[in-house]
């Protein structure tokens, strides 16, 4: 029997075009893909590419963190006809807040520390501390997104003193590959205090000051004498402003926050003194004239509604006193989960990252 060194050399694997490899891997479920990352560098690069994941594995779920449970989260498949609620083990034994979700990774805040967490694999990474910590002496805001110009994730943190010398937010950006925080330009705007506006602490929302990601820009609803949408370009790390819709015929609108629906920037607001809610969407990013009223509906005026995402059949998943789906064609609500008391929530998709 000849050994391999005696001439029985194994033939090399056939070389397949990259598009065929892509098509084959696209047909596989998520779990085997995690193992195939070890085959070679090119496979690892492909399987961890957010573009590959975005095209092939956009399986949206809603993850709920309830303050009544310190270490258990709940995951809901929003596409199911009768969504089942599954328990999801948290790596931490204290409640967490969600900063954002991007290409399967969640950015979470736990005991004043930031983490990147993949709930599908259970892997997580604690980020270096970015002082000062969020505490009663500071106002803070956060953001999480993906910079396609360098193919990397970025976390944004802004901090401002509550004392008179706190005139603007000091802003830092963490880049996953470099593993360090970098100061960028200050944030010179402020955020709306829901209690001042409504006199109702129920409007305080832990997601109110987390950036919403669209087209490589993070967005926050801010105020500087009037409302405005502030954006941060993750590529050049510069702040800018996104024009609001023309509210001339909607003078009684109370702006609540910005969000993302179907990959488009959205703005949701209430008509003062009524139970009418309006969702605007920007159909062409950066073009003021493309703002359009996407839908209106009646709901409890005393409950802040937060649109989370769209299902494939066009239903809107929302969080209020409960989590529910709204069907704009049939004008009805379907309860998914009784959320109260709610600590935090986010959307995510399955990934091998």
Secondary structure as the mmCIF struct_conf table of DSSP 4:
data_model
#
loop_
_struct_conf.conf_type_id
_struct_conf.id
_struct_conf.beg_label_comp_id
_struct_conf.beg_label_asym_id
_struct_conf.beg_label_seq_id
_struct_conf.end_label_comp_id
_struct_conf.end_label_asym_id
_struct_conf.end_label_seq_id
HELX_RH_3T_P HELX_RH_3T_P1 UNK A 4 UNK A 6
TURN_TY1_P TURN_TY1_P1 UNK A 7 UNK A 7
HELX_LH_PP_P HELX_LH_PP_P1 UNK A 9 UNK A 15
HELX_RH_AL_P HELX_RH_AL_P1 UNK A 18 UNK A 26
TURN_TY1_P TURN_TY1_P2 UNK A 27 UNK A 27
BEND BEND1 UNK A 28 UNK A 28
HELX_RH_AL_P HELX_RH_AL_P2 UNK A 30 UNK A 36
TURN_TY1_P TURN_TY1_P3 UNK A 37 UNK A 38
BEND BEND2 UNK A 39 UNK A 39
HELX_RH_AL_P HELX_RH_AL_P3 UNK A 41 UNK A 47
TURN_TY1_P TURN_TY1_P4 UNK A 48 UNK A 48
HELX_RH_AL_P HELX_RH_AL_P4 UNK A 50 UNK A 56
STRN STRN1 UNK A 60 UNK A 66
TURN_TY1_P TURN_TY1_P5 UNK A 67 UNK A 68
BEND BEND3 UNK A 70 UNK A 71
STRN STRN2 UNK A 72 UNK A 77
TURN_TY1_P TURN_TY1_P6 UNK A 78 UNK A 79
BEND BEND4 UNK A 80 UNK A 80
TURN_TY1_P TURN_TY1_P7 UNK A 81 UNK A 82
HELX_LH_PP_P HELX_LH_PP_P2 UNK A 83 UNK A 84
STRN STRN3 UNK A 85 UNK A 89
BEND BEND5 UNK A 91 UNK A 91
BEND BEND6 UNK A 93 UNK A 94
STRN STRN4 UNK A 97 UNK A 102
TURN_TY1_P TURN_TY1_P8 UNK A 103 UNK A 104
STRN STRN5 UNK A 105 UNK A 110
TURN_TY1_P TURN_TY1_P9 UNK A 111 UNK A 112
STRN STRN6 UNK A 113 UNK A 117
TURN_TY1_P TURN_TY1_P10 UNK A 119 UNK A 121
STRN STRN7 UNK A 124 UNK A 126
HELX_LH_PP_P HELX_LH_PP_P3 UNK A 127 UNK A 129
BEND BEND7 UNK A 131 UNK A 132
HELX_LH_PP_P HELX_LH_PP_P4 UNK A 133 UNK A 133
BEND BEND8 UNK A 134 UNK A 135
TURN_TY1_P TURN_TY1_P11 UNK A 136 UNK A 137
STRN STRN8 UNK A 138 UNK A 147
TURN_TY1_P TURN_TY1_P12 UNK A 148 UNK A 151
STRN STRN9 UNK A 152 UNK A 161
BEND BEND9 UNK A 162 UNK A 163
TURN_TY1_P TURN_TY1_P13 UNK A 164 UNK A 165
BEND BEND10 UNK A 168 UNK A 168
STRN STRN10 UNK A 169 UNK A 169
STRN STRN11 UNK A 170 UNK A 175
TURN_TY1_P TURN_TY1_P14 UNK A 176 UNK A 179
STRN STRN12 UNK A 180 UNK A 183
STRN STRN13 UNK A 187 UNK A 187
STRN STRN14 UNK A 190 UNK A 190
HELX_RH_AL_P HELX_RH_AL_P5 UNK A 194 UNK A 198
BEND BEND11 UNK A 199 UNK A 199
HELX_RH_3T_P HELX_RH_3T_P2 UNK A 201 UNK A 203
TURN_TY1_P TURN_TY1_P15 UNK A 206 UNK A 209
STRN STRN15 UNK A 210 UNK A 210
STRN STRN16 UNK A 212 UNK A 214
TURN_TY1_P TURN_TY1_P16 UNK A 215 UNK A 216
STRN STRN17 UNK A 217 UNK A 223
BEND BEND12 UNK A 224 UNK A 226
STRN STRN18 UNK A 227 UNK A 233
TURN_TY1_P TURN_TY1_P17 UNK A 234 UNK A 237
STRN STRN19 UNK A 238 UNK A 242
HELX_LH_PP_P HELX_LH_PP_P5 UNK A 243 UNK A 245
TURN_TY1_P TURN_TY1_P18 UNK A 248 UNK A 249
TURN_TY1_P TURN_TY1_P19 UNK A 251 UNK A 252
STRN STRN20 UNK A 253 UNK A 261
TURN_TY1_P TURN_TY1_P20 UNK A 262 UNK A 263
STRN STRN21 UNK A 264 UNK A 271
TURN_TY1_P TURN_TY1_P21 UNK A 272 UNK A 273
BEND BEND13 UNK A 274 UNK A 275
STRN STRN22 UNK A 276 UNK A 282
BEND BEND14 UNK A 283 UNK A 284
TURN_TY1_P TURN_TY1_P22 UNK A 285 UNK A 286
HELX_RH_3T_P HELX_RH_3T_P3 UNK A 288 UNK A 290
STRN STRN23 UNK A 291 UNK A 298
TURN_TY1_P TURN_TY1_P23 UNK A 301 UNK A 302
BEND BEND15 UNK A 303 UNK A 303
STRN STRN24 UNK A 306 UNK A 310
TURN_TY1_P TURN_TY1_P24 UNK A 312 UNK A 313
BEND BEND16 UNK A 314 UNK A 314
HELX_LH_PP_P HELX_LH_PP_P6 UNK A 315 UNK A 315
STRN STRN25 UNK A 316 UNK A 319
BEND BEND17 UNK A 320 UNK A 322
STRN STRN26 UNK A 323 UNK A 327
TURN_TY1_P TURN_TY1_P25 UNK A 328 UNK A 331
STRN STRN27 UNK A 332 UNK A 337
BEND BEND18 UNK A 341 UNK A 341
STRN STRN28 UNK A 342 UNK A 349
#
